[in-house]
Amino acid sequence: MINKLTSFFSRLFFAAALIVLVVAVIDWFLRLFGMTLSFISYQPGRLFEFSAILLIFVTVLLLRQIREKLSKSA
């Protein structure tokens, strides 16, 4: 049960990180031309930080899964 839950949250965080990253890149590109996405109150750099934080959680969850698999096989 915990493996399914961990896998679900890992995929959810990864998808959210990719979405935030894409929005940050689009907003950064639009700001080069003097426009911005009006529904975002954060700067693109802050969005990159949020994406990195989510990817750190994904990495931790994957390392935990690897540790559990290795402990089961030993």
C-alpha positions in Angstrom: 0.0 0.0 0.0 2.8 2.5 0.9 4.6 1.7 -2.3 1.5 2.6 -4.4 1.0 5.8 -2.4 4.7 6.8 -2.7 4.6 6.1 -6.4 1.5 8.2 -6.8 2.9 11.2 -4.9 6.2 10.9 -6.8 4.4 11.1 -10.2 2.1 13.8 -8.9 5.0 16.0 -7.7 6.9 15.3 -10.9 4.0 16.4 -13.1 3.4 19.5 -10.9 7.1 20.4 -11.2 7.0 20.1 -14.9 3.9 22.2 -15.2 5.4 24.9 -13.0 8.7 24.8 -14.9 6.9 25.2 -18.3 4.9 28.2 -16.9 8.1 29.7 -15.6 9.8 29.4 -19.0 6.8 30.8 -20.8 6.6 33.7 -18.4 10.3 34.4 -18.6 10.2 34.4 -22.4 7.2 36.7 -22.5 8.9 39.1 -20.1 11.7 39.5 -22.7 9.0 41.2 -24.9 7.5 43.3 -22.1 4.5 41.0 -21.5 3.6 38.8 -18.6 1.1 36.2 -17.6 -1.5 38.1 -15.6 -2.7 35.2 -13.4 0.8 34.6 -11.9 1.9 36.7 -9.0 5.4 35.2 -8.8 8.5 36.0 -10.8 9.8 33.3 -13.1 12.8 32.7 -10.8 10.6 32.0 -7.9 8.6 29.5 -10.0 11.9 27.8 -10.9 12.6 27.5 -7.2 9.2 25.9 -6.6 9.9 23.4 -9.4 13.3 22.5 -7.9 11.7 22.0 -4.5 9.2 19.6 -5.9 11.9 17.7 -7.8 13.9 17.4 -4.6 10.9 15.7 -3.0 10.6 13.4 -6.1 14.3 12.5 -5.7 13.8 11.7 -2.0 10.8 9.5 -2.7 12.7 7.6 -5.4 15.7 7.1 -3.2 13.4 5.7 -0.5 11.8 3.3 -2.9 15.3 2.1 -4.0 16.3 1.7 -0.3 13.2 -0.4 0.4 13.9 -2.6 -2.7 17.5 -3.2 -1.7 16.6 -4.0 1.9 14.0 -6.6 0.7 16.5 -8.3 -1.6 19.2 -8.5 1.1 
